[in-house]
């Protein structure tokens, strides 16, 4: 997958993760993009696996929870 594909998939994963996690996440589209790429980088996602998208979204939700705890302290 090229860089553009990674960026687009990352943005989609970040947006889905932010939609699924309850509460407000004060971040722009750039942080959403980085969140989705971070979800992919956790290693759950493998290119070409349909369930990998779900794993990347779950990874991004975990990162959102960690980001929320770090932001509070």
CHARMM-style PDB file with segment names, atoms N, HN, CA, C and O in Angstrom:
ATOM      1  N   UNK     1       0.845  -1.166   0.000  1.00  0.00      PROA
ATOM      2  CA  UNK     1       0.000   0.000   0.000  1.00  0.00      PROA
ATOM      3  C   UNK     1       0.896   1.235   0.000  1.00  0.00      PROA
ATOM      4  O   UNK     1       1.880   1.296   0.737  1.00  0.00      PROA
ATOM      5  N   UNK     2       0.562   2.183  -0.801  1.00  0.00      PROA
ATOM      6  HN  UNK     2      -0.238   2.134  -1.400  1.00  0.00      PROA
ATOM      7  CA  UNK     2       1.347   3.399  -0.895  1.00  0.00      PROA
ATOM      8  C   UNK     2       1.059   4.360   0.244  1.00  0.00      PROA
ATOM      9  O   UNK     2       0.214   4.110   1.104  1.00  0.00      PROA
ATOM     10  N   UNK     3       1.776   5.451   0.221  1.00  0.00      PROA
ATOM     11  HN  UNK     3       2.462   5.654  -0.477  1.00  0.00      PROA
ATOM     12  CA  UNK     3       1.627   6.449   1.279  1.00  0.00      PROA
ATOM     13  C   UNK     3       0.226   7.065   1.257  1.00  0.00      PROA
ATOM     14  O   UNK     3      -0.391   7.248   2.306  1.00  0.00      PROA
ATOM     15  N   UNK     4      -0.267   7.378   0.075  1.00  0.00      PROA
ATOM     16  HN  UNK     4       0.234   7.229  -0.778  1.00  0.00      PROA
ATOM     17  CA  UNK     4      -1.600   7.969  -0.035  1.00  0.00      PROA
ATOM     18  C   UNK     4      -2.673   7.013   0.491  1.00  0.00      PROA
ATOM     19  O   UNK     4      -3.599   7.437   1.183  1.00  0.00      PROA
ATOM     20  N   UNK     5      -2.551   5.742   0.167  1.00  0.00      PROA
ATOM     21  HN  UNK     5      -1.799   5.397  -0.395  1.00  0.00      PROA
ATOM     22  CA  UNK     5      -3.500   4.737   0.662  1.00  0.00      PROA
ATOM     23  C   UNK     5      -3.456   4.627   2.179  1.00  0.00      PROA
ATOM     24  O   UNK     5      -4.496   4.518   2.827  1.00  0.00      PROA
ATOM     25  N   UNK     6      -2.251   4.655   2.747  1.00  0.00      PROA
ATOM     26  HN  UNK     6      -1.405   4.744   2.220  1.00  0.00      PROA
ATOM     27  CA  UNK     6      -2.103   4.604   4.196  1.00  0.00      PROA
ATOM     28  C   UNK     6      -2.746   5.809   4.856  1.00  0.00      PROA
ATOM     29  O   UNK     6      -3.396   5.677   5.893  1.00  0.00      PROA
ATOM     30  N   UNK     7      -2.568   6.989   4.262  1.00  0.00      PROA
ATOM     31  HN  UNK     7      -2.040   7.096   3.420  1.00  0.00      PROA
ATOM     32  CA  UNK     7      -3.160   8.196   4.820  1.00  0.00      PROA
ATOM     33  C   UNK     7      -4.688   8.151   4.762  1.00  0.00      PROA
ATOM     34  O   UNK     7      -5.358   8.516   5.729  1.00  0.00      PROA
ATOM     35  N   UNK     8      -5.232   7.710   3.645  1.00  0.00      PROA
ATOM     36  HN  UNK     8      -4.688   7.413   2.860  1.00  0.00      PROA
ATOM     37  CA  UNK     8      -6.689   7.647   3.509  1.00  0.00      PROA
ATOM     38  C   UNK     8      -7.303   6.618   4.451  1.00  0.00      PROA
ATOM     39  O   UNK     8      -8.308   6.893   5.107  1.00  0.00      PROA
ATOM     40  N   UNK     9      -6.701   5.436   4.517  1.00  0.00      PROA
ATOM     41  HN  UNK     9      -5.885   5.213   3.984  1.00  0.00      PROA
ATOM     42  CA  UNK     9      -7.198   4.399   5.420  1.00  0.00      PROA
ATOM     43  C   UNK     9      -7.040   4.854   6.869  1.00  0.00      PROA
ATOM     44  O   UNK     9      -7.923   4.608   7.691  1.00  0.00      PROA
ATOM     45  N   UNK    10      -5.925   5.515   7.191  1.00  0.00      PROA
ATOM     46  HN  UNK    10      -5.208   5.715   6.523  1.00  0.00      PROA
ATOM     47  CA  UNK    10      -5.702   6.023   8.541  1.00  0.00      PROA
ATOM     48  C   UNK    10      -6.750   7.041   8.946  1.00  0.00      PROA
ATOM     49  O   UNK    10      -7.239   7.020  10.075  1.00  0.00      PROA
ATOM     50  N   UNK    11      -7.095   7.935   8.027  1.00  0.00      PROA
ATOM     51  HN  UNK    11      -6.698   7.952   7.110  1.00  0.00      PROA
ATOM     52  CA  UNK    11      -8.125   8.930   8.310  1.00  0.00      PROA
ATOM     53  C   UNK    11      -9.474   8.261   8.543  1.00  0.00      PROA
ATOM     54  O   UNK    11     -10.217   8.653   9.443  1.00  0.00      PROA
ATOM     55  N   UNK    12      -9.788   7.268   7.744  1.00  0.00      PROA
ATOM     56  HN  UNK    12      -9.185   6.950   7.013  1.00  0.00      PROA
ATOM     57  CA  UNK    12     -11.045   6.538   7.900  1.00  0.00      PROA
ATOM     58  C   UNK    12     -11.080   5.784   9.227  1.00  0.00      PROA
ATOM     59  O   UNK    12     -12.091   5.816   9.928  1.00  0.00      PROA
ATOM     60  N   UNK    13      -9.993   5.112   9.575  1.00  0.00      PROA
ATOM     61  HN  UNK    13      -9.172   5.087   9.005  1.00  0.00      PROA
ATOM     62  CA  UNK    13      -9.931   4.371  10.833  1.00  0.00      PROA
ATOM     63  C   UNK    13     -10.056   5.317  12.021  1.00  0.00      PROA
ATOM     64  O   UNK    13     -10.789   5.028  12.967  1.00  0.00      PROA
ATOM     65  N   UNK    14      -9.354   6.438  11.981  1.00  0.00      PROA
ATOM     66  HN  UNK    14      -8.759   6.672  11.212  1.00  0.00      PROA
ATOM     67  CA  UNK    14      -9.442   7.414  13.060  1.00  0.00      PROA
ATOM     68  C   UNK    14     -10.842   7.973  13.218  1.00  0.00      PROA
ATOM     69  O   UNK    14     -11.324   8.140  14.339  1.00  0.00      PROA
ATOM     70  N   UNK    15     -11.498   8.263  12.108  1.00  0.00      PROA
ATOM     71  HN  UNK    15     -11.107   8.128  11.198  1.00  0.00      PROA
ATOM     72  CA  UNK    15     -12.860   8.805  12.162  1.00  0.00      PROA
ATOM     73  C   UNK    15     -13.838   7.783  12.735  1.00  0.00      PROA
ATOM     74  O   UNK    15     -14.703   8.137  13.535  1.00  0.00      PROA
ATOM     75  N   UNK    16     -13.709   6.529  12.336  1.00  0.00      PROA
ATOM     76  HN  UNK    16     -13.005   6.241  11.685  1.00  0.00      PROA
ATOM     77  CA  UNK    16     -14.587   5.483  12.861  1.00  0.00      PROA
ATOM     78  C   UNK    16     -14.340   5.286  14.353  1.00  0.00      PROA
ATOM     79  O   UNK    16     -15.290   5.126  15.120  1.00  0.00      PROA
ATOM     80  N   UNK    17     -13.085   5.294  14.770  1.00  0.00      PROA
ATOM     81  HN  UNK    17     -12.313   5.423  14.147  1.00  0.00      PROA
ATOM     82  CA  UNK    17     -12.762   5.126  16.189  1.00  0.00      PROA
ATOM     83  C   UNK    17     -13.334   6.275  17.015  1.00  0.00      PROA
ATOM     84  O   UNK    17     -13.884   6.045  18.093  1.00  0.00      PROA
ATOM     85  N   UNK    18     -13.213   7.498  16.526  1.00  0.00      PROA
ATOM     86  HN  UNK    18     -12.767   7.684  15.651  1.00  0.00      PROA
ATOM     87  CA  UNK    18     -13.759   8.653  17.248  1.00  0.00      PROA
ATOM     88  C   UNK    18     -15.280   8.589  17.300  1.00  0.00      PROA
ATOM     89  O   UNK    18     -15.879   9.023  18.284  1.00  0.00      PROA
ATOM     90  N   UNK    19     -15.910   8.057  16.262  1.00  0.00      PROA
ATOM     91  HN  UNK    19     -15.423   7.705  15.463  1.00  0.00      PROA
ATOM     92  CA  UNK    19     -17.366   7.929  16.238  1.00  0.00      PROA
ATOM     93  C   UNK    19     -17.835   6.876  17.242  1.00  0.00      PROA
ATOM     94  O   UNK    19     -18.857   7.059  17.903  1.00  0.00      PROA
ATOM     95  N   UNK    20     -17.084   5.767  17.359  1.00  0.00      PROA
ATOM     96  HN  UNK    20     -16.254   5.618  16.822  1.00  0.00      PROA
ATOM     97  CA  UNK    20     -17.498   4.657  18.212  1.00  0.00      PROA
ATOM     98  C   UNK    20     -17.211   4.899  19.693  1.00  0.00      PROA
ATOM     99  O   UNK    20     -17.924   4.368  20.545  1.00  0.00      PROA
ATOM    100  N   UNK    21     -16.196   5.678  20.015  1.00  0.00      PROA
ATOM    101  HN  UNK    21     -15.617   6.109  19.323  1.00  0.00      PROA
ATOM    102  CA  UNK    21     -15.868   5.922  21.421  1.00  0.00      PROA
ATOM    103  C   UNK    21     -16.771   7.026  21.958  1.00  0.00      PROA
ATOM    104  O   UNK    21     -16.825   8.119  21.394  1.00  0.00      PROA
ATOM    105  N   UNK    22     -17.484   6.738  23.057  1.00  0.00      PROA
ATOM    106  HN  UNK    22     -17.440   5.851  23.516  1.00  0.00      PROA
ATOM    107  CA  UNK    22     -18.356   7.772  23.612  1.00  0.00      PROA
ATOM    108  C   UNK    22     -17.563   8.926  24.214  1.00  0.00      PROA
ATOM    109  O   UNK    22     -16.417   8.766  24.634  1.00  0.00      PROA
ATOM    110  N   UNK    23     -18.186  10.061  24.243  1.00  0.00      PROA
ATOM    111  HN  UNK    23     -19.117  10.191  23.902  1.00  0.00      PROA
ATOM    112  CA  UNK    23     -17.541  11.253  24.791  1.00  0.00      PROA
ATOM    113  C   UNK    23     -16.947  12.112  23.691  1.00  0.00      PROA
ATOM    114  O   UNK    23     -16.961  11.761  22.511  1.00  0.00      PROA
ATOM    115  N   UNK    24     -16.423  13.257  24.124  1.00  0.00      PROA
ATOM    116  HN  UNK    24     -16.412  13.543  25.083  1.00  0.00      PROA
ATOM    117  CA  UNK    24     -15.860  14.199  23.171  1.00  0.00      PROA
ATOM    118  C   UNK    24     -14.346  14.040  23.118  1.00  0.00      PROA
ATOM    119  O   UNK    24     -13.687  13.945  24.154  1.00  0.00      PROA
ATOM    120  N   UNK    25     -13.805  14.012  21.919  1.00  0.00      PROA
ATOM    121  HN  UNK    25     -14.340  14.090  21.077  1.00  0.00      PROA
ATOM    122  CA  UNK    25     -12.358  13.967  21.716  1.00  0.00      PROA
ATOM    123  C   UNK    25     -11.945  15.253  21.016  1.00  0.00      PROA
ATOM    124  O   UNK    25     -12.165  15.408  19.815  1.00  0.00      PROA
ATOM    125  N   UNK    26     -11.344  16.178  21.767  1.00  0.00      PROA
ATOM    126  HN  UNK    26     -11.165  16.052  22.743  1.00  0.00      PROA
ATOM    127  CA  UNK    26     -10.985  17.467  21.163  1.00  0.00      PROA
ATOM    128  C   UNK    26      -9.726  17.369  20.312  1.00  0.00      PROA
ATOM    129  O   UNK    26      -8.621  17.621  20.794  1.00  0.00      PROA
ATOM    130  N   UNK    27      -9.895  17.006  19.055  1.00  0.00      PROA
ATOM    131  HN  UNK    27     -10.792  16.802  18.663  1.00  0.00      PROA
ATOM    132  CA  UNK    27      -8.763  16.923  18.131  1.00  0.00      PROA
ATOM    133  C   UNK    27      -9.241  17.213  16.722  1.00  0.00      PROA
ATOM    134  O   UNK    27     -10.403  16.979  16.388  1.00  0.00      PROA
ATOM    135  N   UNK    28      -8.354  17.716  15.914  1.00  0.00      PROA
ATOM    136  HN  UNK    28      -7.411  17.906  16.186  1.00  0.00      PROA
ATOM    137  CA  UNK    28      -8.668  18.040  14.532  1.00  0.00      PROA
ATOM    138  C   UNK    28      -8.475  16.842  13.613  1.00  0.00      PROA
ATOM    139  O   UNK    28      -8.251  15.719  14.062  1.00  0.00      PROA
ATOM    140  N   UNK    29      -8.569  17.111  12.321  1.00  0.00      PROA
ATOM    141  HN  UNK    29      -8.752  18.024  11.956  1.00  0.00      PROA
ATOM    142  CA  UNK    29      -8.455  16.016  11.361  1.00  0.00      PROA
ATOM    143  C   UNK    29      -7.028  15.477  11.289  1.00  0.00      PROA
ATOM    144  O   UNK    29      -6.833  14.300  10.985  1.00  0.00      PROA
ATOM    145  N   UNK    30      -6.031  16.314  11.563  1.00  0.00      PROA
ATOM    146  HN  UNK    30      -6.190  17.270  11.810  1.00  0.00      PROA
ATOM    147  CA  UNK    30      -4.640  15.852  11.553  1.00  0.00      PROA
ATOM    148  C   UNK    30      -4.379  14.836  12.653  1.00  0.00      PROA
ATOM    149  O   UNK    30      -3.726  13.817  12.428  1.00  0.00      PROA
ATOM    150  N   UNK    31      -4.895  15.122  13.845  1.00  0.00      PROA
ATOM    151  HN  UNK    31      -5.425  15.950  14.028  1.00  0.00      PROA
ATOM    152  CA  UNK    31      -4.741  14.163  14.949  1.00  0.00      PROA
ATOM    153  C   UNK    31      -5.569  12.909  14.698  1.00  0.00      PROA
ATOM    154  O   UNK    31      -5.174  11.812  15.095  1.00  0.00      PROA
ATOM    155  N   UNK    32      -6.719  13.066  14.039  1.00  0.00      PROA
ATOM    156  HN  UNK    32      -7.040  13.957  13.716  1.00  0.00      PROA
ATOM    157  CA  UNK    32      -7.532  11.904  13.682  1.00  0.00      PROA
ATOM    158  C   UNK    32      -6.773  11.008  12.710  1.00  0.00      PROA
ATOM    159  O   UNK    32      -6.816   9.782  12.815  1.00  0.00      PROA
ATOM    160  N   UNK    33      -6.082  11.629  11.771  1.00  0.00      PROA
ATOM    161  HN  UNK    33      -6.046  12.625  11.686  1.00  0.00      PROA
ATOM    162  CA  UNK    33      -5.264  10.887  10.819  1.00  0.00      PROA
ATOM    163  C   UNK    33      -4.149  10.130  11.542  1.00  0.00      PROA
ATOM    164  O   UNK    33      -3.923   8.949  11.282  1.00  0.00      PROA
ATOM    165  N   UNK    34      -3.460  10.814  12.446  1.00  0.00      PROA
ATOM    166  HN  UNK    34      -3.644  11.774  12.657  1.00  0.00      PROA
ATOM    167  CA  UNK    34      -2.386  10.162  13.205  1.00  0.00      PROA
ATOM    168  C   UNK    34      -2.926   9.050  14.102  1.00  0.00      PROA
ATOM    169  O   UNK    34      -2.265   8.029  14.295  1.00  0.00      PROA
ATOM    170  N   UNK    35      -4.114   9.244  14.643  1.00  0.00      PROA
ATOM    171  HN  UNK    35      -4.651  10.073  14.486  1.00  0.00      PROA
ATOM    172  CA  UNK    35      -4.755   8.215  15.457  1.00  0.00      PROA
ATOM    173  C   UNK    35      -5.004   6.958  14.634  1.00  0.00      PROA
ATOM    174  O   UNK    35      -4.728   5.849  15.090  1.00  0.00      PROA
ATOM    175  N   UNK    36      -5.519   7.128  13.434  1.00  0.00      PROA
ATOM    176  HN  UNK    36      -5.743   8.029  13.063  1.00  0.00      PROA
ATOM    177  CA  UNK    36      -5.777   5.974  12.562  1.00  0.00      PROA
ATOM    178  C   UNK    36      -4.503   5.273  12.133  1.00  0.00      PROA
ATOM    179  O   UNK    36      -4.464   4.044  12.073  1.00  0.00      PROA
ATOM    180  N   UNK    37      -3.468   6.030  11.835  1.00  0.00      PROA
ATOM    181  HN  UNK    37      -3.500   7.029  11.883  1.00  0.00      PROA
ATOM    182  CA  UNK    37      -2.184   5.422  11.466  1.00  0.00      PROA
ATOM    183  C   UNK    37      -1.601   4.683  12.664  1.00  0.00      PROA
ATOM    184  O   UNK    37      -1.011   3.613  12.514  1.00  0.00      PROA
ATOM    185  N   UNK    38      -1.770   5.264  13.866  1.00  0.00      PROA
ATOM    186  HN  UNK    38      -2.250   6.133  13.987  1.00  0.00      PROA
ATOM    187  CA  UNK    38      -1.320   4.584  15.082  1.00  0.00      PROA
ATOM    188  C   UNK    38      -2.069   3.280  15.306  1.00  0.00      PROA
ATOM    189  O   UNK    38      -1.480   2.292  15.745  1.00  0.00      PROA
ATOM    190  N   UNK    39      -3.361   3.270  15.009  1.00  0.00      PROA
ATOM    191  HN  UNK    39      -3.840   4.073  14.652  1.00  0.00      PROA
ATOM    192  CA  UNK    39      -4.151   2.037  15.122  1.00  0.00      PROA
ATOM    193  C   UNK    39      -3.652   0.966  14.163  1.00  0.00      PROA
ATOM    194  O   UNK    39      -3.647  -0.219  14.496  1.00  0.00      PROA
ATOM    195  N   UNK    40      -3.236   1.381  12.982  1.00  0.00      PROA
ATOM    196  HN  UNK    40      -3.240   2.344  12.712  1.00  0.00      PROA
ATOM    197  CA  UNK    40      -2.672   0.436  12.020  1.00  0.00      PROA
ATOM    198  C   UNK    40      -1.313  -0.059  12.484  1.00  0.00      PROA
ATOM    199  O   UNK    40      -0.970  -1.225  12.292  1.00  0.00      PROA
ATOM    200  N   UNK    41      -0.542   0.832  13.095  1.00  0.00      PROA
ATOM    201  HN  UNK    41      -0.821   1.780  13.250  1.00  0.00      PROA
ATOM    202  CA  UNK    41       0.827   0.497  13.483  1.00  0.00      PROA
ATOM    203  C   UNK    41       0.894  -0.438  14.683  1.00  0.00      PROA
ATOM    204  O   UNK    41       1.954  -0.995  14.966  1.00  0.00      PROA
ATOM    205  N   UNK    42      -0.204  -0.619  15.386  1.00  0.00      PROA
ATOM    206  HN  UNK    42      -1.066  -0.167  15.155  1.00  0.00      PROA
ATOM    207  CA  UNK    42      -0.181  -1.521  16.532  1.00  0.00      PROA
ATOM    208  C   UNK    42       0.066  -2.969  16.122  1.00  0.00      PROA
ATOM    209  O   UNK    42       0.359  -3.814  16.968  1.00  0.00      PROA
ATOM    210  N   UNK    43      -0.050  -3.252  14.848  1.00  0.00      PROA
ATOM    211  HN  UNK    43      -0.288  -2.566  14.161  1.00  0.00      PROA
ATOM    212  CA  UNK    43       0.285  -4.586  14.364  1.00  0.00      PROA
ATOM    213  C   UNK    43      -0.886  -5.527  14.254  1.00  0.00      PROA
ATOM    214  O   UNK    43      -0.717  -6.664  13.813  1.00  0.00      PROA
ATOM    215  N   UNK    44      -2.078  -5.091  14.643  1.00  0.00      PROA
ATOM    216  HN  UNK    44      -2.215  -4.167  15.001  1.00  0.00      PROA
ATOM    217  CA  UNK    44      -3.258  -5.943  14.522  1.00  0.00      PROA
ATOM    218  C   UNK    44      -3.706  -5.987  13.069  1.00  0.00      PROA
ATOM    219  O   UNK    44      -4.237  -6.997  12.605  1.00  0.00      PROA
ATOM    220  N   UNK    45      -3.492  -4.901  12.362  1.00  0.00      PROA
ATOM    221  HN  UNK    45      -3.060  -4.081  12.739  1.00  0.00      PROA
ATOM    222  CA  UNK    45      -3.942  -4.760  10.978  1.00  0.00      PROA
ATOM    223  C   UNK    45      -2.913  -5.347  10.019  1.00  0.00      PROA
ATOM    224  O   UNK    45      -1.732  -5.005  10.082  1.00  0.00      PROA
ATOM    225  N   UNK    46      -3.352  -6.205   9.158  1.00  0.00      PROA
ATOM    226  HN  UNK    46      -4.311  -6.483   9.107  1.00  0.00      PROA
ATOM    227  CA  UNK    46      -2.525  -6.727   8.078  1.00  0.00      PROA
ATOM    228  C   UNK    46      -3.217  -6.382   6.765  1.00  0.00      PROA
ATOM    229  O   UNK    46      -4.416  -6.613   6.614  1.00  0.00      PROA
ATOM    230  N   UNK    47      -2.484  -5.844   5.840  1.00  0.00      PROA
ATOM    231  HN  UNK    47      -1.509  -5.657   5.962  1.00  0.00      PROA
ATOM    232  CA  UNK    47      -3.058  -5.443   4.556  1.00  0.00      PROA
ATOM    233  C   UNK    47      -3.674  -6.648   3.858  1.00  0.00      PROA
ATOM    234  O   UNK    47      -3.049  -7.706   3.776  1.00  0.00      PROA
ATOM    235  N   UNK    48      -4.877  -6.496   3.361  1.00  0.00      PROA
ATOM    236  HN  UNK    48      -5.385  -5.637   3.427  1.00  0.00      PROA
ATOM    237  CA  UNK    48      -5.550  -7.549   2.630  1.00  0.00      PROA
ATOM    238  C   UNK    48      -6.455  -8.422   3.490  1.00  0.00      PROA
ATOM    239  O   UNK    48      -7.162  -9.271   2.948  1.00  0.00      PROA
ATOM    240  N   UNK    49      -6.461  -8.248   4.793  1.00  0.00      PROA
ATOM    241  HN  UNK    49      -5.887  -7.557   5.233  1.00  0.00      PROA
ATOM    242  CA  UNK    49      -7.335  -9.024   5.657  1.00  0.00      PROA
ATOM    243  C   UNK    49      -8.573  -8.200   5.993  1.00  0.00      PROA
ATOM    244  O   UNK    49      -8.451  -7.084   6.498  1.00  0.00      PROA
ATOM    245  N   UNK    50      -9.762  -8.733   5.720  1.00  0.00      PROA
ATOM    246  HN  UNK    50      -9.861  -9.640   5.309  1.00  0.00      PROA
ATOM    247  CA  UNK    50     -10.975  -7.960   6.015  1.00  0.00      PROA
ATOM    248  C   UNK    50     -11.133  -7.655   7.506  1.00  0.00      PROA
ATOM    249  O   UNK    50     -11.586  -6.564   7.854  1.00  0.00      PROA
ATOM    250  N   UNK    51     -10.779  -8.570   8.380  1.00  0.00      PROA
ATOM    251  HN  UNK    51     -10.411  -9.456   8.097  1.00  0.00      PROA
ATOM    252  CA  UNK    51     -10.912  -8.342   9.820  1.00  0.00      PROA
ATOM    253  C   UNK    51      -9.827  -7.408  10.335  1.00  0.00      PROA
ATOM    254  O   UNK    51      -9.915  -6.939  11.470  1.00  0.00      PROA
ATOM    255  N   UNK    52      -8.817  -7.130   9.538  1.00  0.00      PROA
ATOM    256  HN  UNK    52      -8.747  -7.511   8.616  1.00  0.00      PROA
ATOM    257  CA  UNK    52      -7.750  -6.231   9.953  1.00  0.00      PROA
ATOM    258  C   UNK    52      -8.229  -4.813  10.163  1.00  0.00      PROA
ATOM    259  O   UNK    52      -7.689  -4.102  11.010  1.00  0.00      PROA
ATOM    260  N   UNK    53      -9.226  -4.385   9.415  1.00  0.00      PROA
ATOM    261  HN  UNK    53      -9.664  -4.963   8.727  1.00  0.00      PROA
ATOM    262  CA  UNK    53      -9.783  -3.051   9.594  1.00  0.00      PROA
ATOM    263  C   UNK    53     -10.390  -2.919  10.985  1.00  0.00      PROA
ATOM    264  O   UNK    53     -10.207  -1.903  11.656  1.00  0.00      PROA
ATOM    265  N   UNK    54     -11.112  -3.948  11.413  1.00  0.00      PROA
ATOM    266  HN  UNK    54     -11.261  -4.773  10.868  1.00  0.00      PROA
ATOM    267  CA  UNK    54     -11.725  -3.944  12.741  1.00  0.00      PROA
ATOM    268  C   UNK    54     -10.634  -3.904  13.807  1.00  0.00      PROA
ATOM    269  O   UNK    54     -10.759  -3.182  14.796  1.00  0.00      PROA
ATOM    270  N   UNK    55      -9.573  -4.669  13.615  1.00  0.00      PROA
ATOM    271  HN  UNK    55      -9.471  -5.255  12.811  1.00  0.00      PROA
ATOM    272  CA  UNK    55      -8.459  -4.657  14.558  1.00  0.00      PROA
ATOM    273  C   UNK    55      -7.793  -3.296  14.645  1.00  0.00      PROA
ATOM    274  O   UNK    55      -7.414  -2.862  15.733  1.00  0.00      PROA
ATOM    275  N   UNK    56      -7.648  -2.623  13.528  1.00  0.00      PROA
ATOM    276  HN  UNK    56      -7.957  -2.976  12.644  1.00  0.00      PROA
ATOM    277  CA  UNK    56      -7.041  -1.294  13.517  1.00  0.00      PROA
ATOM    278  C   UNK    56      -7.944  -0.278  14.210  1.00  0.00      PROA
ATOM    279  O   UNK    56      -7.452   0.615  14.900  1.00  0.00      PROA
ATOM    280  N   UNK    57      -9.253  -0.403  14.036  1.00  0.00      PROA
ATOM    281  HN  UNK    57      -9.653  -1.128  13.475  1.00  0.00      PROA
ATOM    282  CA  UNK    57     -10.181   0.492  14.723  1.00  0.00      PROA
ATOM    283  C   UNK    57     -10.112   0.254  16.233  1.00  0.00      PROA
ATOM    284  O   UNK    57     -10.107   1.212  17.007  1.00  0.00      PROA
ATOM    285  N   UNK    58     -10.060  -1.003  16.657  1.00  0.00      PROA
ATOM    286  HN  UNK    58     -10.065  -1.781  16.028  1.00  0.00      PROA
ATOM    287  CA  UNK    58      -9.930  -1.305  18.080  1.00  0.00      PROA
ATOM    288  C   UNK    58      -8.625  -0.752  18.637  1.00  0.00      PROA
ATOM    289  O   UNK    58      -8.597  -0.227  19.750  1.00  0.00      PROA
ATOM    290  N   UNK    59      -7.558  -0.867  17.880  1.00  0.00      PROA
ATOM    291  HN  UNK    59      -7.581  -1.294  16.976  1.00  0.00      PROA
ATOM    292  CA  UNK    59      -6.285  -0.294  18.301  1.00  0.00      PROA
ATOM    293  C   UNK    59      -6.356   1.217  18.431  1.00  0.00      PROA
ATOM    294  O   UNK    59      -5.771   1.790  19.350  1.00  0.00      PROA
ATOM    295  N   UNK    60      -7.065   1.866  17.520  1.00  0.00      PROA
ATOM    296  HN  UNK    60      -7.541   1.400  16.774  1.00  0.00      PROA
ATOM    297  CA  UNK    60      -7.219   3.320  17.576  1.00  0.00      PROA
ATOM    298  C   UNK    60      -8.072   3.732  18.774  1.00  0.00      PROA
ATOM    299  O   UNK    60      -7.826   4.778  19.374  1.00  0.00      PROA
ATOM    300  N   UNK    61      -9.070   2.926  19.125  1.00  0.00      PROA
ATOM    301  HN  UNK    61      -9.270   2.077  18.637  1.00  0.00      PROA
ATOM    302  CA  UNK    61      -9.876   3.220  20.307  1.00  0.00      PROA
ATOM    303  C   UNK    61      -9.031   3.112  21.564  1.00  0.00      PROA
ATOM    304  O   UNK    61      -9.166   3.929  22.475  1.00  0.00      PROA
ATOM    305  N   UNK    62      -8.158   2.108  21.623  1.00  0.00      PROA
ATOM    306  HN  UNK    62      -8.048   1.444  20.883  1.00  0.00      PROA
ATOM    307  CA  UNK    62      -7.241   1.987  22.758  1.00  0.00      PROA
ATOM    308  C   UNK    62      -6.352   3.228  22.848  1.00  0.00      PROA
ATOM    309  O   UNK    62      -6.123   3.750  23.939  1.00  0.00      PROA
ATOM    310  N   UNK    63      -5.859   3.692  21.720  1.00  0.00      PROA
ATOM    311  HN  UNK    63      -6.045   3.267  20.834  1.00  0.00      PROA
ATOM    312  CA  UNK    63      -5.034   4.898  21.719  1.00  0.00      PROA
ATOM    313  C   UNK    63      -5.835   6.124  22.154  1.00  0.00      PROA
ATOM    314  O   UNK    63      -5.295   7.009  22.817  1.00  0.00      PROA
ATOM    315  N   UNK    64      -7.108   6.185  21.791  1.00  0.00      PROA
ATOM    316  HN  UNK    64      -7.547   5.466  21.253  1.00  0.00      PROA
ATOM    317  CA  UNK    64      -7.960   7.292  22.237  1.00  0.00      PROA
ATOM    318  C   UNK    64      -8.120   7.289  23.751  1.00  0.00      PROA
ATOM    319  O   UNK    64      -8.099   8.348  24.378  1.00  0.00      PROA
ATOM    320  N   UNK    65      -8.279   6.114  24.343  1.00  0.00      PROA
ATOM    321  HN  UNK    65      -8.296   5.253  23.834  1.00  0.00      PROA
ATOM    322  CA  UNK    65      -8.429   6.010  25.785  1.00  0.00      PROA
ATOM    323  C   UNK    65      -7.141   6.452  26.471  1.00  0.00      PROA
ATOM    324  O   UNK    65      -7.181   7.203  27.445  1.00  0.00      PROA
ATOM    325  N   UNK    66      -6.005   5.990  25.967  1.00  0.00      PROA
ATOM    326  HN  UNK    66      -5.973   5.380  25.176  1.00  0.00      PROA
ATOM    327  CA  UNK    66      -4.708   6.391  26.535  1.00  0.00      PROA
ATOM    328  C   UNK    66      -4.502   7.890  26.377  1.00  0.00      PROA
ATOM    329  O   UNK    66      -4.037   8.551  27.305  1.00  0.00      PROA
ATOM    330  N   UNK    67      -4.838   8.429  25.224  1.00  0.00      PROA
ATOM    331  HN  UNK    67      -5.215   7.892  24.469  1.00  0.00      PROA
ATOM    332  CA  UNK    67      -4.708   9.863  24.969  1.00  0.00      PROA
ATOM    333  C   UNK    67      -5.583  10.657  25.936  1.00  0.00      PROA
ATOM    334  O   UNK    67      -5.173  11.714  26.415  1.00  0.00      PROA
ATOM    335  N   UNK    68      -6.783  10.156  26.224  1.00  0.00      PROA
ATOM    336  HN  UNK    68      -7.115   9.297  25.835  1.00  0.00      PROA
ATOM    337  CA  UNK    68      -7.678  10.824  27.163  1.00  0.00      PROA
ATOM    338  C   UNK    68      -7.120  10.853  28.581  1.00  0.00      PROA
ATOM    339  O   UNK    68      -7.232  11.864  29.275  1.00  0.00      PROA
ATOM    340  N   UNK    69      -6.521   9.747  29.011  1.00  0.00      PROA
ATOM    341  HN  UNK    69      -6.430   8.926  28.448  1.00  0.00      PROA
ATOM    342  CA  UNK    69      -5.929   9.708  30.350  1.00  0.00      PROA
ATOM    343  C   UNK    69      -4.717  10.622  30.434  1.00  0.00      PROA
ATOM    344  O   UNK    69      -4.532  11.300  31.445  1.00  0.00      PROA
ATOM    345  N   UNK    70      -3.899  10.657  29.412  1.00  0.00      PROA
ATOM    346  HN  UNK    70      -4.049  10.107  28.590  1.00  0.00      PROA
ATOM    347  CA  UNK    70      -2.733  11.518  29.424  1.00  0.00      PROA
ATOM    348  C   UNK    70      -3.102  12.996  29.375  1.00  0.00      PROA
ATOM    349  O   UNK    70      -2.417  13.839  29.953  1.00  0.00      PROA
ATOM    350  N   UNK    71      -4.169  13.289  28.693  1.00  0.00      PROA
ATOM    351  HN  UNK    71      -4.726  12.604  28.223  1.00  0.00      PROA
ATOM    352  CA  UNK    71      -4.607  14.676  28.558  1.00  0.00      PROA
ATOM    353  C   UNK    71      -5.169  15.199  29.886  1.00  0.00      PROA
ATOM    354  O   UNK    71      -5.033  16.384  30.190  1.00  0.00      PROA
ATOM    355  N   UNK    72      -5.802  14.318  30.682  1.00  0.00      PROA
ATOM    356  HN  UNK    72      -5.912  13.355  30.435  1.00  0.00      PROA
ATOM    357  CA  UNK    72      -6.369  14.727  31.964  1.00  0.00      PROA
ATOM    358  C   UNK    72      -5.300  15.022  33.002  1.00  0.00      PROA
ATOM    359  O   UNK    72      -5.489  15.875  33.869  1.00  0.00      PROA
ATOM    360  N   UNK    73      -4.179  14.320  32.915  1.00  0.00      PROA
ATOM    361  HN  UNK    73      -4.026  13.627  32.211  1.00  0.00      PROA
ATOM    362  CA  UNK    73      -3.150  14.524  33.943  1.00  0.00      PROA
ATOM    363  C   UNK    73      -2.169  15.608  33.606  1.00  0.00      PROA
ATOM    364  OT1 UNK    73      -1.256  15.879  34.386  1.00  0.00      PROA
TER     365      UNK     73
END
